[in-house]
């Protein structure tokens, strides 16, 4: 008889910073997952509230399932730096085959991990990533929208052509394998966010799968690092003006870093990457026509303004 294969080991990478109001509920949801072969590693980014005490309480309660990394920094370095440190730890200090990013203020549905593992491509040698839909809730946990994608007027599934100009893979909703992490590491300075960069390298050489069922409650409050604000008003102005570093030149720099990464690792460049970089330096109207022809557009007319106006 063939010996049964052990279920994949999963590592949850939880980044915290002044998360006292929500952290306990999130940790409870992680410990309540219906998948047992998991470990939670947490890195706090210089919190000034009771986050550290909450983490120690949960670590003492479940020392075999929770690890808290030492971080003696006196000043917060930000969400990207925090997750980057967690990625480094996963790559150099841990052996789990699958990883998940985790925000401190969400609530995971009980079957989030097991469902994403079932969706993820069955490979360990090629980069693989699976991500789910999210339910948007307010600070009290009351539902605002059953679908983050519909709420934001986004296309949840999009090819590399669009991913180069608009990220549709939320880090808190995804699961990825070690091959994807190895390809993404180290994050270059040009990478706009850790989750976007991970999705880009995986889309170039591996497989990305989408689960249309919401597998977490995406909590919205006044301290969200990114958040979901609906498709209107303030959100549209931020995107149209290129706020948060999503202007066209920043996208070109990220794409050039992607080209460098693939070349250095000995991989062929996907046509979509070449067609996007070929538009750099063109005059405005010519560039916009080339971007549209090649499919390098965002969901929603107004989201494309930075690509047109740059």
C-alpha positions as CSV (number, residue, x, y, z in Angstrom):
1,X,0.0,0.0,0.0
2,X,1.2,3.5,-0.8
3,X,1.9,5.6,2.3
4,X,-0.4,8.6,2.7
5,X,1.3,11.9,2.1
6,X,1.4,14.3,5.1
7,X,-0.6,17.5,4.6
8,X,1.4,20.5,3.7
9,X,2.8,22.6,6.5
10,X,1.6,26.2,6.5
11,X,3.1,29.3,8.0
12,X,1.0,32.3,8.8
13,X,3.0,35.6,8.7
14,X,1.2,38.1,10.9
15,X,2.4,41.7,11.0
16,X,1.2,43.9,13.9
17,X,1.4,47.6,14.8
18,X,-0.9,49.2,17.5
19,X,-3.5,46.5,16.8
20,X,-4.9,46.2,20.4
21,X,-8.6,46.8,19.5
22,X,-8.7,43.9,16.9
23,X,-5.8,41.6,17.4
24,X,-7.4,39.2,19.9
25,X,-10.3,38.4,17.6
26,X,-7.9,37.8,14.7
27,X,-5.7,35.5,16.7
28,X,-8.8,33.6,17.9
29,X,-9.8,33.1,14.3
30,X,-6.3,31.8,13.3
31,X,-6.3,29.3,16.2
32,X,-9.8,28.1,15.2
33,X,-8.8,27.1,11.6
34,X,-10.0,23.7,10.6
35,X,-6.5,22.9,9.4
36,X,-4.0,21.7,12.0
37,X,-0.6,21.7,10.3
38,X,0.1,25.4,10.7
39,X,2.3,27.7,12.7
40,X,1.8,31.5,13.3
41,X,4.9,33.7,13.4
42,X,4.3,37.3,14.4
43,X,6.4,40.4,14.1
44,X,5.4,43.6,15.9
45,X,6.4,47.0,14.4
46,X,7.2,49.1,17.5
47,X,3.6,49.2,18.9
48,X,2.9,51.7,21.7
49,X,-0.4,50.2,22.9
50,X,-1.1,46.8,24.5
51,X,-0.3,44.8,21.4
52,X,2.8,43.3,22.9
53,X,0.9,42.1,26.0
54,X,-1.8,40.6,23.8
55,X,0.8,38.7,21.7
56,X,2.6,37.4,24.8
57,X,-0.8,36.2,26.3
58,X,-1.6,34.2,23.1
59,X,2.0,32.9,22.8
60,X,1.9,31.6,26.4
61,X,-1.4,30.0,25.7
62,X,-0.3,28.2,22.5
63,X,3.5,28.1,22.5
64,X,3.6,25.2,20.0
65,X,1.6,27.2,17.5
66,X,2.7,30.8,17.9
67,X,6.1,32.4,17.7
68,X,6.8,36.1,18.3
69,X,9.9,37.5,16.7
70,X,12.2,39.8,18.6
71,X,12.1,43.4,17.3
72,X,13.7,46.0,19.5
73,X,13.2,48.9,17.1
74,X,12.1,52.1,18.8
75,X,10.3,53.5,15.7
76,X,7.8,51.8,13.3
77,X,9.3,51.0,9.9
78,X,5.9,50.5,8.1
79,X,3.9,47.7,6.8
80,X,6.1,46.8,3.8
81,X,9.2,46.6,6.0
82,X,7.3,44.5,8.6
83,X,6.1,41.9,6.0
84,X,9.5,41.9,4.3
85,X,11.1,40.9,7.6
86,X,8.6,38.1,8.0
87,X,9.3,36.9,4.5
88,X,13.0,36.8,5.3
89,X,12.3,34.8,8.4
90,X,10.1,32.3,6.5
91,X,12.8,31.8,3.9
92,X,15.8,31.5,6.2
93,X,14.5,30.2,9.5
94,X,11.4,28.1,8.6
95,X,10.8,25.0,6.5
96,X,7.0,25.2,5.8
97,X,6.1,24.7,2.2
98,X,3.2,27.2,2.2
99,X,2.8,30.7,3.6
100,X,0.0,33.2,4.1
101,X,0.2,36.9,4.8
102,X,-2.1,38.0,7.7
103,X,-3.3,41.5,8.8
104,X,-4.0,42.1,12.5
105,X,-7.5,43.5,12.1
106,X,-9.3,41.0,9.9
107,X,-11.2,37.8,10.8
108,X,-10.4,34.6,9.0
109,X,-13.2,32.2,8.2
110,X,-12.7,28.8,9.8
111,X,-11.9,27.1,6.4
112,X,-9.7,29.8,4.9
113,X,-6.5,27.9,5.0
114,X,-7.9,24.5,4.0
115,X,-9.9,26.0,1.1
116,X,-6.9,27.9,-0.3
117,X,-4.7,24.8,-0.1
118,X,-7.3,22.9,-2.2
119,X,-7.4,25.8,-4.7
120,X,-3.6,26.2,-5.0
121,X,-2.0,24.5,-8.0
122,X,-0.6,21.1,-7.0
123,X,3.1,21.8,-7.5
124,X,6.0,22.6,-5.2
125,X,8.7,23.3,-7.9
126,X,6.9,26.1,-9.7
127,X,5.6,29.4,-8.1
128,X,2.0,29.0,-7.1
129,X,-0.5,31.4,-5.4
130,X,-4.1,31.2,-4.5
131,X,-6.3,34.1,-3.2
132,X,-9.9,34.5,-2.2
133,X,-12.7,37.0,-2.3
134,X,-13.2,39.0,0.9
135,X,-16.3,40.2,2.8
136,X,-15.9,43.9,3.7
137,X,-17.0,44.7,7.3
138,X,-16.9,47.9,9.4
139,X,-15.0,48.4,12.6
140,X,-17.6,46.6,14.6
141,X,-17.6,43.6,12.2
142,X,-20.9,44.5,10.6
143,X,-21.0,43.6,6.9
144,X,-20.6,46.5,4.4
145,X,-20.3,44.4,1.2
146,X,-20.3,40.7,0.5
147,X,-17.6,41.1,-2.1
148,X,-14.6,43.3,-2.0
149,X,-14.2,43.1,-5.8
150,X,-17.7,44.3,-6.5
151,X,-17.5,46.9,-3.8
152,X,-14.3,48.3,-5.4
153,X,-15.5,47.7,-9.0
154,X,-12.5,45.5,-9.7
155,X,-11.9,42.5,-11.9
156,X,-10.8,39.8,-9.4
157,X,-9.2,37.7,-12.1
158,X,-6.9,39.5,-14.4
159,X,-3.9,38.5,-16.6
160,X,-0.3,39.8,-16.3
161,X,-1.1,42.6,-18.7
162,X,-3.4,44.2,-16.1
163,X,-1.4,43.1,-13.1
164,X,1.5,45.2,-14.3
165,X,-0.6,48.4,-13.8
166,X,-3.1,47.4,-11.1
167,X,-2.9,44.9,-8.3
168,X,-5.9,42.7,-7.7
169,X,-4.3,40.2,-5.3
170,X,-4.7,41.3,-1.7
171,X,-2.0,39.9,0.5
172,X,-4.3,39.2,3.4
173,X,-6.4,36.9,1.1
174,X,-3.6,34.9,-0.5
175,X,-1.7,31.6,0.1
176,X,1.6,31.0,-1.8
177,X,4.3,28.3,-1.9
178,X,8.0,28.4,-1.2
179,X,8.9,28.5,-4.8
180,X,7.0,31.8,-5.2
181,X,8.7,33.2,-2.1
182,X,12.1,32.2,-3.3
183,X,11.5,33.9,-6.6
184,X,10.2,37.1,-5.0
185,X,13.1,37.3,-2.5
186,X,14.7,39.7,-2.0
187,X,12.1,42.5,-2.6
188,X,13.7,45.2,-4.7
189,X,13.3,48.8,-3.7
190,X,11.2,49.4,-6.7
191,X,8.5,46.9,-5.6
192,X,5.5,48.9,-4.7
193,X,4.1,46.4,-2.1
194,X,5.1,43.0,-0.9
195,X,1.9,41.3,-2.1
196,X,1.9,43.0,-5.5
197,X,5.5,42.0,-6.2
198,X,4.8,38.4,-5.1
199,X,1.8,38.2,-7.5
200,X,3.9,39.6,-10.4
201,X,6.7,37.1,-10.1
202,X,4.2,34.3,-9.7
203,X,2.2,35.4,-12.7
204,X,5.3,35.4,-14.9
205,X,6.5,31.9,-14.1
206,X,3.8,30.1,-12.3
207,X,0.1,29.9,-11.7
208,X,-2.4,32.1,-9.8
209,X,-5.8,30.8,-8.8
210,X,-8.8,32.7,-7.5
211,X,-11.5,31.5,-5.1
212,X,-14.7,33.5,-5.6
213,X,-16.0,32.6,-2.1
214,X,-15.1,35.1,0.7
215,X,-12.8,33.5,3.2
216,X,-12.2,36.4,5.5
217,X,-13.8,39.5,6.9
218,X,-11.8,42.5,5.7
219,X,-12.3,45.0,8.5
220,X,-12.4,48.8,7.7
221,X,-11.6,51.4,10.3
222,X,-9.8,54.8,10.5
223,X,-6.4,53.2,10.9
224,X,-6.3,50.9,7.8
225,X,-3.0,50.9,6.0
226,X,-4.8,50.4,2.6
227,X,-8.4,49.6,3.0
228,X,-11.5,49.5,0.9
229,X,-13.3,52.8,0.4
230,X,-15.7,52.0,-2.5
231,X,-15.5,53.2,-6.0
232,X,-16.2,56.9,-5.6
233,X,-15.2,60.3,-4.3
234,X,-12.0,60.2,-2.3
235,X,-10.9,56.8,-3.6
236,X,-11.2,57.9,-7.2
237,X,-9.3,61.2,-6.6
238,X,-6.4,59.3,-4.9
239,X,-6.1,56.8,-7.8
240,X,-6.6,59.4,-10.5
241,X,-3.9,61.6,-9.1
242,X,-1.5,58.7,-8.7
243,X,-1.6,58.7,-4.9
244,X,0.2,56.0,-3.0
245,X,2.9,55.6,-5.6
246,X,0.8,54.1,-8.3
247,X,1.8,56.6,-11.0
248,X,3.0,55.4,-14.3
249,X,6.7,56.0,-13.7
250,X,6.6,54.0,-10.5
251,X,4.9,51.2,-12.4
252,X,7.7,51.3,-15.0
253,X,10.4,51.1,-12.3
254,X,8.6,48.1,-10.8
255,X,8.4,46.4,-14.2
256,X,12.1,47.0,-14.9
257,X,12.9,45.4,-11.5
258,X,10.8,42.5,-12.6
259,X,12.6,42.2,-15.9
260,X,16.0,42.3,-14.0
261,X,14.8,39.6,-11.6
262,X,13.7,37.2,-14.3
263,X,16.9,37.8,-16.4
264,X,19.2,37.3,-13.4
265,X,17.4,34.0,-12.6
266,X,17.7,32.8,-16.2
267,X,14.0,32.9,-17.1
268,X,12.5,34.1,-20.4
269,X,10.6,37.3,-20.3
270,X,6.8,37.1,-20.8
271,X,5.5,39.0,-23.8
272,X,3.2,41.1,-21.5
273,X,6.2,42.5,-19.7
274,X,7.9,43.4,-22.9
275,X,4.8,45.1,-24.4
276,X,4.4,47.2,-21.2
277,X,8.0,48.4,-21.1
278,X,7.9,49.2,-24.8
279,X,5.5,52.0,-24.1
280,X,7.9,53.8,-21.9
281,X,9.2,57.0,-23.6
282,X,6.3,57.2,-26.1
283,X,4.3,60.4,-26.5
284,X,1.2,60.6,-24.4
285,X,-1.4,59.7,-27.1
286,X,0.8,57.1,-28.7
287,X,1.6,55.5,-25.3
288,X,-2.1,55.4,-24.3
289,X,-3.0,53.7,-27.5
290,X,-0.2,51.2,-27.1
291,X,-1.2,50.5,-23.5
292,X,-4.9,49.9,-24.5
293,X,-4.0,47.7,-27.4
294,X,-1.7,45.5,-25.3
295,X,-4.3,45.3,-22.4
296,X,-2.4,47.3,-19.9
297,X,-5.4,49.0,-18.5
298,X,-7.1,49.2,-15.1
299,X,-10.7,48.4,-14.0
300,X,-12.8,51.5,-14.3
301,X,-12.3,54.5,-16.6
302,X,-11.1,56.9,-13.9
303,X,-8.5,54.5,-12.6
304,X,-6.7,54.8,-16.0
305,X,-6.2,58.6,-15.7
306,X,-2.7,58.3,-14.2
307,X,-1.7,56.2,-17.2
308,X,-3.1,58.8,-19.6
309,X,-2.0,61.9,-17.8
310,X,1.6,60.9,-16.9
